Amino acid sequence: MAQRCRYCAGLSIEVLVDLAKQEFSGRCMPENAVYHHHKSLPDLESSANDGCDLCTLILDCFRNLRGSFIRHDISSVDEKVDLTDQLEESFFHQAKDLPSKGIRISINAHHLSGLDTIYRVLAFDQIYVDLEKDRTQQPDYDSRPRESRTVVLTLTSPYRKKKFRVGTYEIGRFPTDPDLGSPRNFDIARAWLRDCQENHVSCHRPTELPTRVIDVGTDTEPGILRIFCSRGEPAQYVILSHCWGGIDPLLTTDTIENFQQSIPFDEIPANFRDAIIVTRQLGIRYLWIDSLCILQDSTEDWKVESKKMGYYYSHATLTILAQCSERSTQGFLKPRVDNIKTKPVKLDVTLGAKDKRQVTVEWLPYEREDILSFKHNSHLASRGWTLQEDLLSPRKLYYGNQQIHWKCYEVANSAEGVPSSDFSLLHQFALPFEYKFITSILEDDLPSEDQSSPVDTEELLREFYGLIQMYSMKNFTKKSDRLPAFSGLARRIHKYLEGEYLAGVWGCDFNRGLDWECYDGMAGPGFDTCGQRGLRTSKERERSAPSWSWASAEQVMRFYMLPCTDESTQPRVLECQMAYQDPTNPYGKVDAGHLLVEGYAMPVFERTQITSPCIGEIQIDDPGVSQHGESYVMKVLLYLMKDDDNKSILAVDEVPEGQSKERDSVVFPLQEHIVLIIRQKKSHAGCMLLRKVVGGKDEQFERIGHVQIESSKMPDISEWSRRKLIIV
């Protein structure tokens, strides 16, 4: 080991853990319980020049960090300095000439979320290094690590089979092989699968082969790659969850006969070749890939097989998830490219110990990936179909950019042996990624007749609505796939809920299922009754479900979960008629569906120069596209007015902000628009905005938006009309 400065010579993992016991918070640098290093960046630079390897590592990291320094510190720099040029330099060059700032060091854990206490620490695997704050000024930032001011170093154990411990805390990560297709990574995957099959009772499923599978042979005897028609034969099989794109060849009525004889390995996409290699390495003979096991030119075969897909995933021996392959042609057994420009160093676990236990300290030029980060930040996670593929699969082997990961009903693991992070949950939508209740019923498979513990229906429904909100963020090549891609989950959840499942809405909670709105994108200025400002007509929309169903939305959407305070104002469903593409599958594609409801409604008109107070707002479901070609959500303010007969009407401003009209007038729309109350809640009433269908039957409407009216400004129910309406 190179000669170290006195600060680095006095540093050890044990010293940092002892400080963490005094003061600790997940993802934060402590205020006081830190290890004080050199008193300034110039001192650090001088020590590095004298040969201290740890100082050199820290210095190199500061030089590699880009971005602005703390704002109130930048303002203290000599006024002659060009701040524009300075911001383009590294953190080190911005900070080294500022008033003296000591360097602070602490230990932390990647798997924690912000503000977690030390009691949640399972493994310390990170060291934080930053500059001391200027305590004479009020900081305008929090102390959570950010690239622009905090160096995050990674701790790695030298051995794969055993980690060091300080007290009850594991120290460091396992070293990983950057080649995801290496023998070491296959050994790890086989060990995970073997441990699960031998020890995890809740992960066991009877394995009956899908209608068709790919016979891959074995690693020692590959044989001829071919399609095997199983006729329900019991055997283990693997499923590939992947992104489409560039898939050729496909299974069709023209290719199936040849594919039953042989599939040319070199001609199939790279993702498929990699999946075959993994399946063979795991010692499993059969593989299911949708595009090679379902006839792609047969609607009838699609009807049959899509209904079974939930079963296929939930009973597979293992599902391979190609998380980071954007297209099927990219492959996922790719070597990781680190581009590490700094030299790692060793650090004693305990000072003066005879066994000289040491961990490696290094700087990694990328954010560590984990299973939870895949949920919202990977190519695969953006696909609509993959939500149920992930949730229904009892055993999952994830292939990322950096390493392999494992998750089953009892264990989550990674090649580096560090717990998965839940820090990634703190994102703008604040949705729960761990649906514990839904996960538990999926683990239990189908409920038994003598189920002793009652089902918490309210909790199940809450998780369902949260799941749909996350599902609405995903992409679909075919809009009509929204219901089929969720059908496996819906079928399983329905075992625990009473009533029908109607285009994604539960009969046992129908009105709450109608109380949803789109809320993503930019706001538009006005309300278009005639389709003249971007609002599409029913004929222009390619619907994947009836307009009243969340599955018809083409934007990110959300449900309103607050309890109903006045059930007497809710609409009463008198009739619901559905036309399914496959009459035997109520969870799949819907060709048409209408509701006959009786509820409280009020007409909506357009006016100019409105002087009445605003009582709420309208969120348009599908206004079309902006002038830049981007889809958006249009929000419109709603007002309460009186017509010429002194009756209450709802009104919106016809003229967008910034424009003018010569005279105040009512613009009679070509189609009637009404607001229908759905659920009255403590703070507001949730309503549908309905538009009369041109050429439809009397009182036939379609939903085009969601309305919120403040409860304190809600017109008295006597001012609303009780009407029977057909909603398509």
Summary of the structure (lengths in Angstrom):
residues: 728
radius of gyration: 30.4
end to end distance: 75.5
largest distance: 95.6
contacts: 2291
relative contact order: 0.08
helix: 25%
strand: 24%
